[in-house]
């Protein structure tokens, strides 16, 4: 099968590729035409392949060839026969992969884990970013998920699959579906363009999540998924929660996911059954060449131990089949052999966004509850959407407009996997500036900004004020606290002092937890399980979950809540709109972040050492009243470690790194937080100050302490921009001292 494999070549702007996607089968000269978000994917009556047995017979062994043998690089990618002078094309694998080659195969799959998701590079075209998430890898991940579901007691899994607009999506969708069926899934429904929250809602709306996180019965099903067990566990003293027994024993829990699947009932018998699993193909806000997978079951999203188990199973399945991941010949020969033996009756293509949109429309109708226009509650409202060419365009066309809203002025609704206009990311300044510009240009009352897969969002008010990060959490807290007085709001660790004061003034409680939306939501689930009312869990990134919505982070649901509040206030004659709700939110003069790279393979241990020393350094400041701020801890000798300012004090409760309160005088309060990155070899320093220049001043003190060896001599740290800031401050101080000395002569 000849497939175009020309590398993607970016425009000079570095945003949009100009050629063809690897393995997508685009014909020469075919334009990349984005489709409207409101159009349902075309149905297909043609089967993927002729009907045959579910599990194919092994192909006859070819001439002896080690499956570990690497393919000879071919100028045409090995997809249409060897090019002249390129060498002899190796034959298909002859047996299971074992030995050293097996170790490398396992490592390839393991590197795809990104916390509770799977992510990798799916398209060629970017220098130094080779493809890691190939069609073959995704096929075996599909096999693994089907086997995993069967090992959890689902004898006939029914799985829904959606994707965002990325160029690699159609190919990976097909490969994943084939893997699901090959692994024993009874029915697979391909939704085409979808959103991450919509995929979980396919389980909810089909009746599969009646015992979901919102009900007490959820906590009795914790052993069905490792993530559920972890989320329902009590918070331990360090705030982590006890690991589930399966995770403590290695993550597998003793289940054998490699057993051959027993016979499954005909697909026609399962059409009305709930979905047992749902998967979204997306890499969120990452560039166009990346892709990934997010997994859901009735209890919610899979967690780290589950993903680790899936990838182990995928590696075992690939090894058993003798397929070298990353070798196009090995992958494609296997995928074609499997596709020729799959039962097409188990696969169907159908759009789901219309169903999901109807549920969102119903929420708005019931939330506004207009006596005059119940079915058209948004008549007279002007709301614009900036979807960033991701999957969120449906919200304007299928949710807002049918309810009577004027959505003129909305921008970038068409899904375009090259994301040519701005990153679809509510944290990115360009995305928020674009949304604000759309509101101002169209004189809209409200703007909504979505990320690629719509599990995050942000708001823009009528003045063009950007409501994201701390502001968006404050807005949602104001709404939720009116409905649930006294409730706890859980956030990540980098929220502002002003947000805490805001929540407290409204009668709520604020719990700062860790970075990572899964951590934030998990903490809220545990609090509710322990009897503490917690209705809102939200991260500054825009991930926000409400207890009333299955603890699901859903950007569209947050937007619905904001729209309902906007219309409610409009009906009551409130002049200030949503901005009026934020009147009591104090904001810092500065908010900055610096990153320090740890240049060591055991970066967790090095980071832990730095954090322990940082704790001791700040703690010692309280007993160092005789030491001038910025002076030396060791008698003032030049080059000695500088003392921490006595105006600094550690926050009483820390779940991640060490947060330091900074007394900036005259009632002003700043803070800094030194923490480790969740996944990367980085130390991250976040600083907020109520004084202009205060953030940089605090960062310089931390940098000077690190450079002087305060955390230990010769630690493998690259201070980067933080080191440059400290060097510039030292040079300026030296120049000032020299000037003073010259003036005194």
C-alpha distance (Angstrom), angle and dihedral (degrees) to the residues before:
residue distance angle dihedral
X1 . . .
X2 3.78 . .
X3 3.80 112.5 .
X4 3.78 127.9 178.6
X5 3.78 110.5 -109.3
X6 3.76 103.7 173.6
X7 3.78 112.0 149.2
X8 3.77 119.9 -110.8
X9 3.78 113.1 -104.8
X10 3.79 115.3 -158.9
X11 3.77 124.8 -138.0
X12 3.76 117.2 -108.9
X13 3.81 87.0 -95.5
X14 3.79 88.9 60.2
X15 3.79 94.2 -129.6
X16 3.78 112.9 96.8
X17 3.81 128.1 41.1
X18 3.76 117.4 -131.4
X19 3.79 105.0 -161.1
X20 3.77 133.4 43.2
X21 3.77 135.8 -52.2
X22 3.77 119.3 -111.1
X23 3.75 111.4 -98.4
X24 3.80 96.2 -5.3
X25 3.77 94.9 115.3
X26 3.80 94.7 -128.4
X27 3.77 110.6 167.7
X28 3.76 120.0 -121.0
X29 3.77 110.8 -80.3
X30 3.82 94.6 11.0
X31 3.77 111.6 149.6
X32 3.79 120.9 -129.6
X33 3.79 98.9 -119.1
X34 3.81 115.9 -175.7
X35 3.79 116.5 -141.6
X36 3.75 127.0 -134.4
X37 3.78 112.0 -95.6
X38 3.78 91.5 -130.5
X39 3.78 94.5 60.3
X40 3.75 115.4 96.5
X41 3.80 115.9 -131.9
X42 3.79 110.7 -94.3
X43 3.77 113.0 -98.0
X44 3.73 118.2 -122.0
X45 3.76 125.7 -149.4
X46 3.77 94.6 -177.9
X47 3.81 114.0 96.6
X48 3.76 123.0 -122.7
X49 3.79 89.4 -120.8
X50 3.80 141.5 -21.4
X51 3.80 116.0 -62.6
X52 3.79 114.4 -94.9
X53 3.79 140.1 138.0
X54 3.80 117.7 -41.8
X55 3.79 95.2 -121.8
X56 3.80 113.6 44.8
X57 3.74 122.5 -134.0
X58 3.77 114.2 -108.7
X59 3.82 112.2 -94.9
X60 3.79 115.8 -111.3
X61 3.78 110.5 -89.1
X62 3.80 114.7 -100.4
X63 3.74 126.6 -147.5
X64 3.79 110.3 -44.7
X65 3.78 107.9 -76.1
X66 3.77 125.0 158.5
X67 3.80 110.1 -119.2
X68 3.76 87.7 -141.1
X69 3.78 91.5 61.8
X70 3.79 109.8 114.5
X71 3.77 119.6 -127.9
X72 3.78 118.3 -107.7
X73 3.83 107.2 -108.6
X74 3.78 108.8 -105.2
X75 3.78 126.5 -160.3
X76 3.79 90.6 -129.9
X77 3.80 95.1 46.2
X78 3.79 93.8 -102.8
X79 3.78 92.0 -79.1
X80 3.78 103.8 113.5
X81 3.76 107.5 27.7
X82 3.80 129.1 -65.5
X83 3.77 118.6 -55.5
X84 3.77 120.5 -125.9
X85 3.78 111.2 -72.0
X86 3.80 92.9 4.4
X87 3.79 96.5 115.1
X88 3.78 133.3 -116.8
X89 3.77 118.7 -41.2
X90 3.83 109.7 -120.3
X91 3.76 118.4 -121.4
X92 3.79 125.2 -111.9
X93 3.81 117.2 -75.6
X94 3.78 115.8 -79.0
X95 3.78 102.5 -154.4
X96 3.79 147.5 -19.2
X97 3.79 119.9 -34.7
X98 3.78 112.4 -113.7
X99 3.79 141.9 161.2
X100 3.79 121.9 20.9
X101 3.80 92.0 -10.6
X102 3.80 88.6 58.0
X103 3.80 90.3 54.3
X104 3.79 91.2 53.7
X105 3.81 91.0 47.3
X106 3.81 91.2 53.1
X107 3.81 90.5 49.1
X108 3.81 91.5 51.9
X109 3.79 91.0 56.6
X110 3.79 94.0 41.1
X111 3.81 91.4 55.4
X112 3.81 89.2 60.5
X113 3.81 92.7 68.7
X114 3.79 114.8 105.7
X115 3.78 104.0 178.3
X116 3.80 106.4 -76.1
X117 3.83 93.0 -9.1
X118 3.79 137.6 62.8
X119 3.80 117.5 -123.9
X120 3.76 138.2 168.1
X121 3.79 146.5 138.7
X122 3.80 109.7 -71.3
X123 3.82 102.9 174.8
X124 3.77 134.2 49.8
X125 3.78 120.5 -132.6
X126 3.81 106.4 84.9
X127 3.83 115.6 94.1
X128 3.81 115.2 -111.5
X129 3.81 92.2 8.6
X130 3.82 106.8 103.6
X131 3.79 120.4 -173.2
X132 3.81 111.5 -88.4
X133 3.81 101.6 159.9
X134 3.79 100.1 60.1
X135 3.79 128.4 170.3
X136 3.79 88.9 -103.1
X137 3.80 92.8 53.6
X138 3.82 91.1 48.8
X139 3.82 91.0 48.6
X140 3.80 91.9 57.1
X141 3.80 91.7 43.9
X142 3.81 85.5 56.7
X143 3.81 89.8 50.8
X144 3.80 88.9 50.0
X145 3.82 95.0 49.7
X146 3.80 92.4 51.0
X147 3.80 91.5 48.8
X148 3.80 90.4 44.9
X149 3.80 91.3 54.1
X150 3.79 90.8 48.9
X151 3.79 90.8 49.9
X152 3.83 88.6 56.1
X153 3.79 92.3 58.9
X154 3.83 102.4 -87.9
X155 3.79 102.1 128.2
X156 3.82 94.0 -177.7
X157 3.82 108.7 28.1
X158 3.78 118.0 -157.9
X159 3.81 110.4 -160.6
X160 3.80 133.2 -172.9
X161 3.81 120.7 -153.5
X162 3.80 127.8 -163.6
X163 3.78 135.8 169.8
X164 3.78 143.0 -163.7
X165 3.85 121.4 -121.6
X166 3.82 96.9 -85.8
X167 3.79 115.0 139.5
X168 3.80 91.8 -121.8
X169 3.81 92.0 52.6
X170 3.83 101.6 92.8
X171 3.80 94.2 49.8
X172 3.79 95.0 45.3
X173 3.81 91.1 44.3
X174 3.81 90.5 56.8
X175 3.81 93.3 44.5
X176 3.80 91.8 49.0
X177 3.81 92.7 48.5
X178 3.80 90.8 51.0
X179 3.79 89.3 50.7
X180 3.79 92.2 50.1
X181 3.80 92.9 53.0
X182 3.80 92.2 42.7
X183 3.81 88.7 51.8
X184 3.79 93.3 53.4
X185 3.81 107.5 -87.4
X186 3.79 109.2 154.8
X187 3.82 97.0 -153.9
X188 3.81 131.5 14.2
X189 3.80 121.5 -171.0
X190 3.80 118.1 -165.8
X191 3.81 111.1 -151.8
X192 3.80 97.1 -176.3
X193 3.81 111.3 -155.3
X194 3.80 108.5 25.1
X195 3.79 143.2 139.2
X196 3.78 129.7 -111.0
X197 3.83 94.4 -114.7
X198 3.81 90.3 46.9
X199 3.78 89.4 58.7
X200 3.79 92.5 58.1
X201 3.79 88.4 44.3
X202 3.79 89.3 58.2
X203 3.81 85.2 67.5
X204 3.82 92.2 43.6
X205 3.80 97.7 47.2
X206 3.81 92.8 44.2
X207 3.80 89.4 56.4
X208 3.79 96.4 -107.1
X209 3.82 96.9 119.2
X210 3.80 101.2 49.5
X211 3.79 86.1 123.8
X212 3.78 92.9 44.0
X213 3.80 128.3 140.0
X214 3.81 92.8 -74.3
X215 3.79 93.4 66.6
X216 3.85 129.3 67.0
X217 3.80 89.0 -122.1
X218 3.80 88.5 69.0
X219 3.77 91.1 75.8
X220 3.80 92.2 55.8
X221 3.81 90.9 58.8
X222 3.79 95.4 55.9
X223 3.80 94.3 117.0
X224 3.81 90.7 62.5
X225 3.79 91.7 73.4
X226 3.78 128.6 22.8
X227 3.80 90.9 -137.9
X228 3.79 92.3 56.5
X229 3.79 91.4 51.3
X230 3.77 90.5 51.0
X231 3.80 94.2 46.9
X232 3.81 93.1 49.1
X233 3.83 93.4 48.7
X234 3.82 117.5 104.7
X235 3.79 118.4 -99.2
X236 3.79 108.6 -99.5
X237 3.78 124.4 -143.4
X238 3.79 91.9 -86.6
X239 3.80 91.0 46.8
X240 3.76 95.8 -113.7
X241 3.79 104.4 109.3
X242 3.77 122.7 -132.6
X243 3.81 115.0 -72.3
X244 3.79 117.2 -112.0
X245 3.79 114.8 -101.3
X246 3.81 91.4 -112.2
X247 3.79 91.7 54.1
X248 3.79 92.1 46.9
X249 3.76 89.3 53.4
X250 3.77 93.9 50.7
X251 3.80 104.5 -71.5
X252 3.77 97.9 -86.9
X253 3.77 99.7 89.9
X254 3.81 89.2 -151.2
X255 3.81 95.0 -76.2
X256 3.79 117.3 143.5
X257 3.79 108.1 -137.5
X258 3.80 93.2 172.7
X259 3.81 96.2 72.2
X260 3.81 112.2 119.1
X261 3.81 109.0 -103.6
X262 3.80 116.5 -106.1
X263 3.81 118.9 -126.7
X264 3.78 114.9 -67.0
X265 3.80 127.9 -146.4
X266 3.81 120.3 -100.8
X267 3.81 113.8 -77.4
X268 3.80 90.3 -120.4
X269 3.80 89.2 66.7
X270 3.81 91.8 56.6
X271 3.80 102.6 47.8
X272 3.81 93.4 100.9
X273 3.82 95.0 41.4
X274 3.83 121.7 106.4
X275 3.78 120.2 -101.3
X276 3.78 111.3 -98.8
X277 3.79 93.8 -165.2
X278 3.79 139.6 16.6
X279 3.79 130.6 -166.0
X280 3.80 132.5 -166.8
X281 3.80 121.1 -158.1
X282 3.80 104.3 -146.7
X283 3.78 143.3 118.3
X284 3.81 93.4 -154.5
X285 3.82 111.0 -139.3
X286 3.81 96.6 -10.2
X287 3.84 119.4 120.2
X288 3.80 123.7 -77.0
X289 3.83 95.3 -95.2
X290 3.82 93.3 60.8
X291 3.79 128.5 80.7
X292 3.77 138.5 167.3
X293 3.78 148.1 165.3
X294 3.81 134.8 -104.1
X295 3.80 119.6 -165.8
X296 3.81 132.3 -151.5
X297 3.78 137.4 -176.3
X298 3.81 129.3 173.2
X299 3.82 91.9 -80.4
X300 3.81 91.9 55.6
X301 3.78 135.9 -100.1
X302 3.78 121.7 -8.2
X303 3.79 115.7 -106.8
X304 3.81 134.8 -142.9
X305 3.82 97.7 -77.8
X306 3.80 90.4 49.9
X307 3.81 92.6 50.9
X308 3.80 91.1 47.7
X309 3.80 89.4 52.4
X310 3.81 92.0 47.9
X311 3.79 92.2 52.3
X312 3.80 92.1 47.6
X313 3.80 89.1 52.3
X314 3.80 91.5 46.8
X315 3.80 91.0 52.1
X316 3.81 90.4 49.0
X317 3.81 91.5 50.2
X318 3.82 92.0 49.1
X319 3.80 91.4 47.8
X320 3.80 91.1 48.2
X321 3.81 89.9 52.1
X322 3.80 91.9 45.2
X323 3.81 93.5 -123.8
X324 3.78 120.2 153.6
X325 3.80 107.1 -144.5
X326 3.78 109.3 -135.7
X327 3.80 94.0 27.2
X328 3.83 104.9 107.0
X329 3.81 94.0 -157.7
X330 3.79 93.7 50.3
X331 3.81 92.3 45.0
X332 3.79 98.5 44.1
X333 3.79 96.7 45.0
X334 3.79 88.9 55.3
X335 3.81 95.6 42.9
X336 3.81 92.0 51.2
X337 3.81 92.6 47.3
X338 3.79 90.8 50.9
X339 3.81 94.7 44.6
X340 3.80 90.5 55.4
X341 3.80 90.5 58.8
X342 3.81 103.2 42.8
X343 3.79 122.9 110.8
X344 3.83 106.6 -116.4
X345 3.80 91.0 -159.9
X346 3.79 87.7 74.5
X347 3.81 93.1 61.4
X348 3.81 129.8 69.8
X349 3.79 135.4 166.7
X350 3.78 117.2 -140.6
X351 3.82 134.7 151.1
X352 3.80 117.5 -113.8
X353 3.81 103.3 177.3
X354 3.85 91.5 84.2
X355 3.81 89.9 57.4
X356 3.80 92.5 45.8
X357 3.82 90.7 46.5
X358 3.80 90.7 53.3
X359 3.81 89.8 55.6
X360 3.82 90.6 51.7
X361 3.80 91.6 48.4
X362 3.79 89.3 52.1
X363 3.82 90.3 52.3
X364 3.80 90.8 54.4
X365 3.80 92.7 47.0
X366 3.78 92.3 51.3
X367 3.81 93.5 40.6
X368 3.81 95.6 51.8
X369 3.84 92.9 35.2
X370 3.80 92.7 -171.3
X371 3.81 111.2 -167.6
X372 3.81 91.1 -155.6
X373 3.82 100.9 40.0
X374 3.80 108.3 18.3
X375 3.80 94.2 155.3
X376 3.83 94.3 40.2
X377 3.81 103.5 37.9
X378 3.81 94.7 154.6
X379 3.80 97.6 59.1
X380 3.78 107.2 133.2
X381 3.83 93.4 20.9
X382 3.79 121.7 117.6
X383 3.81 111.7 -156.0
X384 3.81 125.4 165.8
X385 3.79 127.7 -160.0
X386 3.80 128.7 -151.8
X387 3.80 105.8 -163.5
X388 3.80 95.0 172.7
X389 3.83 89.2 -134.5
X390 3.80 89.2 -67.6
X391 3.79 126.6 117.7
X392 3.82 96.6 -71.9
X393 3.80 100.2 89.0
X394 3.81 89.9 95.0
X395 3.81 89.5 71.1
X396 3.80 92.2 69.4
X397 3.79 96.1 39.1
X398 3.81 103.4 36.0
X399 3.82 103.5 26.3
X400 3.80 111.5 28.3
X401 3.81 104.4 29.9
X402 3.85 96.2 50.9
X403 3.82 88.1 54.6
X404 3.80 91.0 56.4
X405 3.79 101.1 -96.9
X406 3.80 120.5 147.6
X407 3.83 103.2 -126.7
X408 3.82 96.8 174.1
X409 3.77 111.3 137.3
X410 3.80 93.4 38.8
X411 3.80 112.1 142.2
X412 3.80 139.1 -150.9
X413 3.80 96.1 8.1
X414 3.80 93.6 144.8
X415 3.82 111.8 95.0
X416 3.80 109.1 -119.0
X417 3.79 118.4 170.2
X418 3.79 92.2 -152.9
X419 3.84 91.4 62.9
X420 3.81 91.3 -144.2
X421 3.81 100.7 177.3
X422 3.79 108.3 46.8
X423 3.81 137.9 -32.3
X424 3.81 108.4 -77.1
X425 3.79 92.4 -125.7
X426 3.83 126.2 119.5
X427 3.81 88.8 -151.1
X428 3.80 92.6 58.9
X429 3.83 116.4 94.0
X430 3.82 91.8 -140.3
X431 3.81 92.0 55.6
X432 3.79 93.4 49.5
X433 3.81 92.5 44.1
X434 3.80 89.2 52.1
X435 3.80 91.9 51.1
X436 3.80 91.7 47.5
X437 3.81 91.3 49.3
X438 3.82 90.6 51.4
X439 3.81 91.2 52.6
X440 3.80 93.2 49.1
X441 3.81 95.1 43.5
X442 3.81 93.0 52.7
X443 3.83 97.0 34.4
X444 3.80 88.5 -125.5
X445 3.79 124.6 173.3
X446 3.78 94.6 -134.5
X447 3.79 141.2 8.3
X448 3.82 131.0 -153.8
X449 3.82 122.7 -157.0
X450 3.83 118.7 -165.7
X451 3.76 134.7 -169.2
X452 3.81 121.8 -129.7
X453 3.80 99.5 -82.4
X454 3.84 96.4 27.3
X455 3.78 98.3 -120.1
X456 3.83 87.1 119.8
X457 3.77 133.3 45.2
X458 3.79 144.5 165.2
X459 3.81 136.2 -157.4
X460 3.81 135.4 -127.8
X461 3.79 118.5 -160.9
X462 3.81 126.8 -143.0
X463 3.81 92.6 -88.4
X464 3.80 91.8 54.7
X465 3.79 93.1 -105.1
X466 3.78 110.3 156.7
X467 3.80 112.7 -127.0
X468 3.77 108.2 -165.6
X469 3.81 136.4 113.9
X470 3.85 111.2 17.0
X471 3.81 91.9 -0.1
X472 3.80 93.8 55.9
X473 3.81 91.6 47.4
X474 3.82 88.9 50.4
X475 3.81 91.2 49.6
X476 3.80 93.2 50.5
X477 3.83 90.8 43.6
X478 3.81 90.3 54.6
X479 3.81 90.6 51.8
X480 3.81 95.2 44.3
X481 3.81 95.8 44.2
X482 3.78 90.5 56.2
X483 3.81 88.3 55.5
X484 3.83 95.8 38.0
X485 3.83 109.9 28.2
X486 3.78 114.2 -154.1
X487 3.81 95.2 12.0
X488 3.80 122.5 151.0
X489 3.80 119.7 -111.2
X490 3.81 114.9 -153.8
X491 3.81 118.3 -156.5
X492 3.76 138.2 165.7
X493 3.79 122.0 -88.0
X494 3.82 100.5 -95.3
X495 3.80 100.0 64.2
X496 3.79 118.1 126.2
X497 3.79 131.7 -101.0
X498 3.79 86.8 -120.3
X499 3.80 91.1 60.8
X500 3.81 91.3 54.0
X501 3.80 90.5 50.6
X502 3.82 90.2 47.0
X503 3.82 94.2 52.3
X504 3.82 92.1 43.9
X505 3.82 92.1 50.2
X506 3.82 88.9 55.3
X507 3.79 90.3 53.4
X508 3.79 97.1 -102.3
X509 3.78 134.7 122.1
X510 3.80 123.9 -120.1
X511 3.79 122.0 -149.0
X512 3.79 116.6 -173.3
X513 3.77 110.5 -155.6
X514 3.80 133.6 163.1
X515 3.76 133.5 -47.7
X516 3.79 114.5 -96.8
X517 3.79 122.8 74.6
X518 3.80 91.8 -122.1
X519 3.80 89.4 56.9
X520 3.81 92.3 48.3
X521 3.81 94.4 47.9
X522 3.80 92.3 42.9
X523 3.81 91.0 54.5
X524 3.80 90.1 53.1
X525 3.80 92.2 49.3
X526 3.80 90.5 51.9
X527 3.81 92.6 48.6
X528 3.80 90.6 53.4
X529 3.80 90.6 47.1
X530 3.81 88.5 53.9
X531 3.79 91.8 51.9
X532 3.81 100.0 -100.3
X533 3.80 114.3 130.0
X534 3.81 109.3 -118.7
X535 3.80 115.5 164.8
X536 3.83 101.5 164.2
X537 3.79 133.6 46.0
X538 3.80 116.0 176.1
X539 3.79 139.1 164.7
X540 3.80 126.0 -151.7
X541 3.83 87.9 -117.8
X542 3.82 89.4 72.5
X543 3.81 97.4 -100.4
X544 3.78 104.6 134.1
X545 3.80 131.8 169.7
X546 3.77 132.1 -172.1
X547 3.78 125.8 -157.5
X548 3.81 89.0 -131.6
X549 3.82 89.3 61.0
X550 3.83 100.7 53.9
X551 3.82 91.2 -89.3
X552 3.82 86.0 -75.6
X553 3.79 120.6 154.9
X554 3.79 100.5 -131.0
X555 3.80 121.9 165.3
X556 3.79 91.8 -165.9
X557 3.81 91.7 52.7
X558 3.83 90.8 51.8
X559 3.81 89.0 49.4
X560 3.82 89.5 51.0
X561 3.81 90.4 52.7
X562 3.82 90.7 50.2
X563 3.82 92.5 48.1
X564 3.80 92.2 49.4
X565 3.81 89.9 51.0
X566 3.81 91.2 47.8
X567 3.82 92.7 51.8
X568 3.79 92.1 43.6
X569 3.80 91.7 54.0
X570 3.78 90.6 44.7
X571 3.81 90.7 53.9
X572 3.80 90.2 49.4
X573 3.80 91.1 52.3
X574 3.81 96.2 -114.3
X575 3.79 106.2 165.2
X576 3.78 99.3 -159.4
X577 3.79 99.8 60.6
X578 3.77 118.0 -159.0
X579 3.80 91.3 -30.2
X580 3.79 88.8 68.6
X581 3.80 89.6 64.7
X582 3.81 89.6 61.1
X583 3.80 96.2 52.0
X584 3.81 91.6 107.6
X585 3.81 95.7 50.5
X586 3.82 111.5 109.2
X587 3.79 112.6 -153.8
X588 3.81 129.6 -159.2
X589 3.77 124.5 -111.3
X590 3.81 89.7 -127.9
X591 3.77 138.3 17.9
X592 3.81 118.2 -176.3
X593 3.80 140.0 166.5
X594 3.81 131.1 -157.3
X595 3.80 128.4 -175.1
X596 3.80 128.1 -148.6
X597 3.79 116.3 -162.0
X598 3.81 117.8 -138.0
X599 3.80 107.8 -143.0
X600 3.78 98.9 -158.3
X601 3.79 134.3 92.2
X602 3.80 91.7 -128.8
X603 3.79 91.7 54.2
X604 3.81 93.8 153.8
X605 3.80 91.6 61.7
X606 3.81 93.2 45.5
X607 3.80 91.4 47.9
X608 3.79 91.2 48.8
X609 3.79 90.3 52.9
X610 3.80 91.6 51.8
X611 3.80 92.4 48.5
X612 3.80 92.8 49.6
X613 3.80 90.8 51.2
X614 3.82 90.7 46.3
X615 3.79 90.3 54.2
X616 3.80 91.4 52.4
X617 3.81 91.9 45.4
X618 3.80 94.2 54.7
X619 3.82 93.2 40.0
X620 3.80 90.4 54.8
X621 3.81 91.0 56.4
X622 3.81 91.6 76.2
X623 3.81 90.5 61.9
X624 3.78 95.3 42.3
X625 3.80 99.2 79.3
X626 3.78 91.1 137.0
X627 3.76 92.9 56.8
X628 3.77 116.4 87.5
X629 3.80 113.2 -124.0
X630 3.75 108.8 -90.5
X631 3.82 91.8 15.9
X632 3.77 124.6 126.2
X633 3.75 124.9 -81.3
X634 3.80 91.2 -145.3
X635 3.78 106.8 58.4
X636 3.78 95.5 -62.9
X637 3.78 93.8 -75.4
X638 3.78 114.3 164.7
X639 3.79 111.8 -98.3
X640 3.80 93.5 20.2
X641 3.78 120.9 132.7
X642 3.83 109.7 -82.7
X643 3.78 118.4 -123.7
X644 3.78 121.4 -114.7
X645 3.80 114.5 -109.1
X646 3.80 113.6 -91.3
X647 3.82 87.6 -132.0
X648 3.80 89.1 69.6
X649 3.82 122.2 89.8
X650 3.78 134.0 172.3
X651 3.79 119.6 -105.9
X652 3.81 109.2 -109.5
X653 3.83 95.3 -126.0
X654 3.80 122.4 39.8
X655 3.79 126.3 172.4
X656 3.80 96.4 170.3
X657 3.79 126.6 30.1
X658 3.79 117.6 -40.8
X659 3.78 124.8 -54.9
X660 3.80 116.0 -157.0
X661 3.80 125.9 -158.8
X662 3.80 113.7 -140.9
X663 3.81 119.4 -155.2
X664 3.82 102.3 -147.2
X665 3.80 95.7 179.7
X666 3.80 134.3 -106.5
X667 3.80 91.5 52.5
X668 3.79 94.3 -54.9
X669 3.80 117.5 137.8
X670 3.76 128.7 -164.7
X671 3.78 130.4 173.1
X672 3.77 141.8 -161.4
X673 3.79 131.7 -160.9
X674 3.79 126.7 -159.5
X675 3.80 111.3 -165.4
X676 3.78 142.6 150.8
X677 3.79 121.7 -105.0
X678 3.79 113.2 -107.7
X679 3.81 95.5 -124.1
X680 3.80 110.9 0.8
X681 3.84 132.4 74.5
X682 3.80 92.1 -104.1
X683 3.77 141.7 118.7
X684 3.80 110.5 -150.0
X685 3.80 124.5 -153.8
X686 3.81 115.7 -162.3
X687 3.81 118.4 -173.8
X688 3.80 132.9 -178.1
X689 3.78 123.1 -176.6
X690 3.78 136.5 179.7
X691 3.80 89.8 -149.2
X692 3.83 125.7 75.8
X693 3.79 105.8 -109.1
X694 3.79 91.6 12.4
X695 3.79 95.7 114.9
X696 3.79 93.5 54.6
X697 3.80 91.2 45.6
X698 3.80 91.8 54.6
X699 3.81 91.8 45.3
X700 3.81 90.9 52.0
X701 3.81 90.1 56.7
X702 3.81 91.7 52.8
X703 3.81 91.2 46.0
X704 3.81 91.8 49.9
X705 3.80 89.8 51.4
X706 3.81 91.7 50.9
X707 3.82 93.8 45.7
X708 3.81 91.1 49.9
X709 3.79 90.9 55.4
X710 3.77 96.9 -105.4
X711 3.80 90.5 149.9
X712 3.78 92.5 43.1
X713 3.79 136.5 -61.4
X714 3.79 121.5 -68.9
X715 3.79 97.9 -0.7
X716 3.84 112.2 176.4
X717 3.81 95.4 -110.8
X718 3.79 128.6 142.6
X719 3.80 104.6 -158.5
X720 3.80 92.5 -168.3
X721 3.80 113.0 174.4
X722 3.80 90.4 0.8
X723 3.80 90.2 58.6
X724 3.80 91.1 47.3
X725 3.80 89.4 51.5
X726 3.80 91.1 51.7
X727 3.81 92.3 46.8
X728 3.79 91.4 50.9
X729 3.81 90.8 49.0
X730 3.80 91.3 49.2
X731 3.81 91.6 49.2
X732 3.79 90.9 49.2
X733 3.79 91.0 49.2
X734 3.80 91.3 49.3
X735 3.79 91.3 48.9
X736 3.80 90.9 49.8
X737 3.80 91.3 49.7
X738 3.79 91.1 48.5
X739 3.78 90.2 49.8
X740 3.78 91.7 50.4
X741 3.78 91.4 48.7
X742 3.79 90.9 49.8
X743 3.78 91.1 49.5
X744 3.81 90.8 51.9
X745 3.77 94.3 56.8
